[in-house]
Every structure is written in C-alpha cells, then in structure tokens.
Amino acid sequence: MSDTSKILLMLLMLVITSNLLTACKTTSIAETEKSVCSIFPAITYSSKDTPETSIQVRRHNAAFDSYCKR
C-alpha cells in the first residue's frame, strides 16, 4: 500500500469516527420541554366554535400553561 493510500485511509477512518461520536447526542428534558413549548403554542377559539370545542381548547391551553409556564 502506498503512502498516499495509507494517508487517505487514515483520513477516511478519522471522518467516520468523528461522525459516529457526534451522532450520539443525548437531548436533555429541559431542551425537549423548550422545543415542545415553542412548537405547540396555545390554541385560540372563536364564538363560532361549538361549546365542546371551546371546552377542549381551554383544557388544552390549561395543560399548556401548566407544562410550559413553570
């Protein structure tokens, strides 16, 4: 095997190893909570919605407030 081939092989192994090491990142609960709260904002409803819908929206928003505004 030539020196150039050895160097290329070593570089390839380095790239593969570095990709494997960075691919296993653990996400903390706090990071997950922040992302969930920014993705799922409170829901709005109108006077045209049925009473059941407005009750469900209020329940959802109460759960959202309880979870995201700690």
C-alpha positions in Angstrom: 0.0 0.0 0.0 1.4 3.4 -1.0 1.9 6.2 1.5 -0.9 8.2 -0.2 -3.3 5.3 0.1 -2.4 5.0 3.8 -3.0 8.7 4.4 -6.3 8.6 2.6 -7.4 5.5 4.6 -6.4 7.2 7.9 -8.4 10.4 6.9 -11.4 8.3 6.0 -11.2 6.5 9.3 -11.0 9.8 11.1 -14.0 11.2 9.3 -16.1 8.1 10.1 -15.0 8.1 13.7 -15.8 11.7 14.2 -19.3 11.2 12.6 -20.0 8.3 14.9 -19.0 10.3 18.0 -21.2 13.3 17.2 -24.2 11.2 16.1 -24.9 10.0 19.7 -26.1 13.2 21.3 -28.4 13.0 24.3 -31.1 15.6 24.5 -32.0 16.8 28.0 -35.5 17.0 29.3 -35.2 20.8 29.6 -34.2 21.1 25.9 -37.2 18.9 24.9 -39.6 20.9 27.0 -38.4 24.2 25.5 -38.8 22.8 22.0 -42.3 21.4 22.7 -43.5 24.6 24.2 -42.2 26.6 21.2 -43.7 24.2 18.6 -47.1 23.8 20.2 -48.4 27.2 21.2 -51.7 27.9 22.9 -54.8 27.4 20.7 -57.4 30.1 20.1 -61.1 29.6 19.5 -64.0 31.8 18.3 -67.6 32.4 19.2 -68.4 30.3 16.1 -66.9 27.1 17.7 -69.2 24.6 19.4 -69.2 24.6 23.2 -67.5 21.3 23.2 -64.7 22.7 21.0 -64.1 25.7 23.2 -64.0 23.4 26.3 -61.4 21.2 24.7 -59.4 24.3 23.7 -59.5 25.7 27.2 -58.4 22.3 28.6 -55.5 22.1 26.2 -54.5 25.7 27.0 -54.6 24.9 30.7 -52.4 21.9 30.2 -50.1 24.0 28.0 -49.8 26.7 30.7 -49.2 24.2 33.4 -46.4 22.5 31.4 -44.8 25.4 29.7 -45.0 28.2 32.2 -43.3 26.6 35.1 
